[in-house]
Every structure is written in structure tokens, then in C-alpha cells.
């Protein structure tokens, strides 16, 4: 894959930070480096950027593609889960003026996933789905270990899948034959009624498995909580979510901070992609940007 992933709502996200040239900013989801590079361009030599990703492939790509910039003394790149952000700012002696999180998968992860099976379109890839390959449990392990009832629960609650029971039952009945992305997607096609095929019928199951494998919702809850705590006064936290489970967590957290007087919402409602952006990048359609300023 030669093209660079352009983050959704890039201009809107960067604008939300009101970047100060000598400020300290954190990109919690480095990806292909789109947000980080736009922040770095706006910083003076006294500014500082910390970029984090739990995917080593993202770190390696950015260090190679943006080699000169990545060697800059005011850009720190760290492999980590953003829930552990606080431990990485201690050595800087500074508190962030702005923090961003882009919770979506990058095009590179979907189209060049290094045999981790993030995309339901990659038939021959294994059912792995780990962002951090140091994690011990893969999606295939979950399918093997979980009972029919447990699979039903995760598909229903983390994928919001209408046919969770039928899919869970079929998986457990056919588990010896499910080893690759294609094995699972073909089974789901057989189970689900054709009337439900407006989009690929596997997408919700894959979302659910990826969320559980990577403990995404707990990491998000801890991540936004820890990020808000370490923001400097008047610092800004901006989060882009892509499905209702993520957005629910972000929206509730931001509203709670606003009502308590600890934060000020930068817009009454979320910011969505423009029609033009959605035409150019259909994957952006579900994106929602929310931003909050820390007031005390």
C-alpha cells in the first residue's frame, strides 16, 4: 500500500486544538502520522509533540516515511496504549496543551494489516485482530474459548448485531472449520437472511471481536479520564469516534465534565464530516468529533 492515510476531520481536529507554537501536544493514535505532522508543522523549536500508538507497525512506518521529522528533538514517538499516557509525560516536565484521539482504524491497518485480519475483505488472513501483537489472545482464541452464550453477548453488546444468537450458534457448531477471515465471513453470509445485506454482514461481528481482543472500550474510558486529568488549564481534548459505543462513552464523559464545571464543550453538538469529505472518503461517514476545554 503506497498511499498515506488521511485522517478523517483532519482540519476540524487541528483547528480545535488552537495550537500554540511553543505548546505541548499529544497524539494518542499516531496511525500514519497525519495528525502528528500537521501539529508538528505548527510548532516552534520550543514546542513539543508526543505521539503514541499501540501498533508497532504504525511507529515503524512513520519513522521510515517521515524519517527527518521523526528525528527532531521536539517529536517523541512511543509504542503504548493511550490509557498509560500519564507515565509518558512525566519525563517532559510539562502538561499537555492539547490531546487528540482518532479511534478509527487507518487505511493501512485495513489494507495492509500484516496478516492480522482487521478487514472482513481479506479472506486468507488469520483471525488475529490484535493491535499490539504482544497481547496473548487473538480473535480465533476467543471463538474457541467462549461459549455460545458468551459469543452471543459480545456480538450483541459490542457489535450491536441483530442476528447475534444465530451467528454465535453457527460458529460453535462449525468451530473446527473456522481459521481465517474468509471462513468466518462465509459462515456469517450463510446464517444471515439476504434482506440484511445492505452492507457486508460481517462488519458488526468483526467490530465486536476487535473491541474485545484489544479491550478498546475500557482503554477508551481510562484514556479520556487520564488525558483530561493531565491537561493543563485551558488545555483541549479532542476525540473522533466511529461507532455508537465509543461516542456514548466520550459524550457522557464530556457532558459530566461540563456539568461539574471542570470543562467547557467547544461545540454544543458533535462535528461531522462535510458532504465533500464523505464523497472522497466514504469511511468517514460515521465519524464524530467532540472537543472539550479544561477550565480548572
N, C-alpha and C positions, 0 to 999 in steps of 0.2 A: 504494500500500500504506500503510494508516493505522496498523496495529498495530506495536508495538515488539517486536523480537526479544528474548525472554527467554533468556539463556544456559542451556545445559544444566549441571546440577550447580552452580547458582549458589551456594546456601547452603553446600554442601560445599567449594567452592573458596574462598569468602571465609573460612570458618572455618579452612581450612588455613593461612591466612597469619598468624593470631594478630595482627591489626593493632594497632599501637601508634599512638595519636593523633598523635604527633609524628614518626612514621616516614616513610620514603621508599619508595614502591611504584611498580612499573611494570606496566602492562597492555600486553602486546606485541601484542594483537589487539583493537583498540578495538571494531570492529563497530558495533552500535547503542548502545554505551556502557553496557550492563547491568552488567558487572563494574566498570567505572570508577566509575559512580555509587555503587555500594554501597561501594566503597573510600573515595570522597570523603566520604560521609556519616559515616564513622568517623574522619576526620582533623580535627585542630585546625588553627588558623591556622599552626602551626609545622610541620605535616605537608606532604608534597609527593607529588604523583601525576604521573607521566609516562605518557601514553597514545600508542600507536603504531599506525598501520595503513598498509599499502601502497596501500590503495584510497582515492583522494581522495573518492569518493562517501561513504564512511563518515565521514571527517573533516568534510565539509560538512554531512552530516545531523546529526551530534552538535552541531556548533557552532550549528546552527539550532534544533534541538529542545531542547537544554539551554543556551540562549543565556546566561542569567545565570551558571550554574555554569561554563561554558566560559571565561568572562571572569575567573574567580577567579585570583588570583596564585599559588595553590598547585596549579593544574592546567595542565600543559603538554601540548599536543597536537601531534604531529609526524607528517608523512607520511614513512614509511620502511619498509624491510624490517627485521624484528626482528633479523636477523643482524648489523646495523650498530648495535645498541643501545649499545655501548660509547662510540661517538662522541657520542651524545646525552646521556650522563650527565656528561660532563666539565665542562660549564658549571655544573652544580648544586653541585659541591664535596662531593657526598655519594655514598655507596654504598647500593644498594637493600637494604631490609629484607625485601622480598618481590617476586617477579616471577611473573606468570601468563601462560600462553599457552593460548588456546582455538583449536584448529586447525581447527574446523569452519567451513563457510560459514554465514553468517547467513541468516535467512528473507528478509531484504531483498535479499541478493545473488541468492537463488534466484528470488524472485517479482517483483523489480523490478531486474533486472540491468543496466538501461541498455543493452540490445542487445549484451550480451557473451556470451550463450549459455551461462551456467553450468548451467542446468537443461535436462535432456533432455525436459522437457514443453513448452518454449517453441518450437514448430515454426518460427516465422518469424524467429527471431533468428539472426544470423550466427554462424559458428563462430569465436569470438574467444577467450574464456576467460582473458583477461589480468586479473589483479587490479590491476596497475599498468599503465594504458594507455600509459605511456611505453615499455614493453617493445616491442621491434620485431617479435617473432614471435607470430603467432596460431595457434590450433588448425588453422585452414584451411591456413595456411602449412606446418605440419608434415605434414598429409595430402598436400599437393602435393610437398614436398621429400623426404620419407622414402621409402625403398624398401619393397617388400612385406615384406622380411625385417626391416627396422628397425621398421615398424609392428607386426609380429608380436611383436617383442621388447618394445616398450613396453606393449602390451596385456597380454602375459603377465606381465611383471615388475612393472608399476606398476598394473595393473588386476586382476591375478590372474584373467584371463579364460580360461575353459576352451576357448572357440572362437576364440582369437586368430588362428590361421592362416586360418581361413575368412573371418573379418571383414577381415583385412588384405588378403587376395587380392581380395575383393569390392570393397573401397574403391579399390584401384589400378585395377581393371577399369572402375570407374564414376566415376573422379575428376572428369571434366568436369561431371558432374551433381550433385556434392555441394558445396553452397554454404551451406546453412542447417542448423540443428539438425534440422528435420524431414527433410531429405534424408538425413542420416546415420542417424537413428533408424529411418526406414522401411527403409533398406537392411539394417540390423542385424536387424530383425524378419524380413526375408526369408531371411537367411542362417542364423539360429539355429533349431534344432528347437523346436517348440512346447512340448515337455516341459520346456524350461528356463525357461519364462516365469512362474516363481513371483513374480518382481519384474520391473520394467522391464529388458529385456535390454540396454539401452544404458548402464546406470549404471556398469559397470566400465570401459567404453571412455571415457566422459566423465571418470571419475576419473583414468584414465591420462593422457589428453590434458591435463587441468588441471594435474596434477602436473608434467608435462614443460614445459609452457608457462611455468609460474611457478617452475620449479626448486625445488619445495616440499621435497623430502626433503633436498637439500643445504642449503637455507636452515634447515631444522629442526635438522640436525646442528650447523651453525655457530651457530645461535641458542641452543640449550641450552648449548653449550660456552661461548660468550661470556657468557651470562647467569649461569652458575654462577661464572665467574671474577670477575665484578664484584659478586656478592652480598657483603654484609657478613657477618662471622662470625655464625652463628646465623640468617642470612637463609634464606628459604624460596623454593624454585622449585616451582611447581605447573603441571602441563601436562595438558590434556584432549585426548586423541586420539580419532579416529573410525574408523580402519581399521588393519589389522594392520601395514602398512608403517610408519606413524607410531609405533604403540605399540611396535613392535620396537626402533626407534631410542631412544625415551625409556626403555624398560625397561632396555635394555643400558647406556645411559649412567648411569642412576641406580644400577644394581647395581654397575657399575665404581667409581663414586664411594663407594659404601657399603663395598665390599670394601677399598678403598685407605685407608679411614679419613677421607676428606675430607668425607663426607656421611653423614647418618643418614636412612634411609627412615622416613617418618611413618606408613606402614602397610605390613604385610607384602605385601599384595596391592593391586591397584588398587581404587578405589571406583567403583561402578556406580550408575546412576540407580535410584531406587526404582520399584516397580511403578506407583505413582500417577503419578510423573513420566512414565513411558513411556506410560501411558494418555493423559495430557494432551498429550504431545508424542512421537509415535512415532519422530521423527527422533533422539531421544535414546538409543534402544536400544543403539546400538553404542559409546556414549561410555565412556571410561575415564579416570579422574583418578588421576594419580600425583604425589606430593609428596616432596621431599627437603629436609632442613635442612643447610646448610653448617656443618661442625664445625671447620674450620680454614682 
